[in-house]
């Protein structure tokens, strides 16, 4: 049996830590993607983008990150394995790390 010290807000400690990790991975991925999209929008500064400045800024900096965070978190919760997002991040980052070690 678990005692009261192994629970956080009535939930098992492991569950709370796992959900916090899922949420932090989703926030980090959404932040990186939003940063890349923002830089791309800045570099692709054209007349069409300038005329739609307020609308695209709100979508890019507010709506898009919130939607991406929620979708990544829900996607990870729907899978049987723990932290599917973390596995995907490691799968993408490991080749980059190998390249940097060779340089």
ZADOKOL-219891 format. One record per residue (C-alpha): residue in one letter; residue number from 1; y, x, z; chain. Coordinates in steps of 0.02 Angstrom, whole numbers, m for minus. Each point is the difference from the previous one (the first is absolute). Layout:
<pts>
A:NUM:Y:X:Z:A
...
</pts>
This chain:
<pts>
X:1:0:0:0:A
X:2:176:56:m33:A
X:3:123:6:140:A
X:4:183:m50:m9:A
X:5:59:178:m36:A
X:6:m92:0:m167:A
X:7:104:m146:m61:A
X:8:176:m9:m71:A
X:9:82:m172:3:A
X:10:m173:m75:21:A
X:11:m75:87:m152:A
X:12:m122:146:5:A
X:13:88:168:m9:A
X:14:m97:52:m156:A
X:15:57:m156:m94:A
X:16:183:27:44:A
X:17:m6:183:m52:A
X:18:m88:m43:m164:A
X:19:128:m135:m43:A
X:20:143:118:43:A
X:21:m74:131:m116:A
X:22:m19:m127:m139:A
X:23:179:m55:19:A
X:24:68:178:7:A
X:25:m94:50:m157:A
X:26:66:m155:m90:A
X:27:178:40:54:A
X:28:m14:183:m52:A
X:29:m71:m43:m172:A
X:30:131:m134:m29:A
X:31:137:122:52:A
X:32:m61:133:m120:A
X:33:m16:m122:m145:A
X:34:171:m75:36:A
X:35:76:174:7:A
X:36:m75:44:m169:A
X:37:56:m166:m74:A
X:38:175:24:70:A
X:39:13:175:m70:A
X:40:m66:m61:m168:A
X:41:130:m138:m2:A
X:42:136:125:42:A
X:43:m54:119:m139:A
X:44:m19:m139:m127:A
X:45:179:m56:26:A
X:46:39:m104:m153:A
X:47:122:m137:m46:A
X:48:m132:m135:28:A
X:49:m36:60:177:A
X:50:185:12:44:A
X:51:29:m182:m47:A
X:52:m144:m55:112:A
X:53:43:119:143:A
X:54:1:m117:152:A
X:55:m153:m97:m54:A
X:56:m108:152:m37:A
X:57:55:88:159:A
X:58:m52:m147:108:A
X:59:m168:m14:m88:A
X:60:m32:187:3:A
X:61:54:37:178:A
X:62:m44:m161:93:A
X:63:m123:m116:m87:A
X:64:m112:130:m83:A
X:65:m38:104:158:A
X:66:m35:m153:106:A
X:67:m116:m73:m131:A
X:68:m88:167:m24:A
X:69:m24:27:187:A
X:70:m72:m175:23:A
X:71:m114:14:m151:A
X:72:m68:171:49:A
X:73:m30:m56:179:A
X:74:m88:m160:m53:A
X:75:m102:95:m130:A
X:76:m61:122:132:A
X:77:m43:m139:123:A
X:78:m107:m90:m129:A
X:79:m119:147:m23:A
X:80:m149:35:110:A
X:81:35:186:14:A
X:82:135:61:118:A
X:83:159:69:m74:A
X:84:m33:m17:m186:A
X:85:182:45:m30:A
X:86:m20:165:92:A
X:87:m149:45:m108:A
X:88:102:m37:m157:A
X:89:146:106:61:A
X:90:m115:146:39:A
X:91:m83:m18:m171:A
X:92:171:19:m84:A
X:93:71:136:114:A
X:94:m150:118:6:A
X:95:17:62:m180:A
X:96:186:31:29:A
X:97:m40:101:156:A
X:98:m130:102:m95:A
X:99:129:39:m135:A
X:100:129:53:129:A
X:101:m125:115:86:A
X:102:m33:90:m165:A
X:103:185:34:m30:A
</pts>
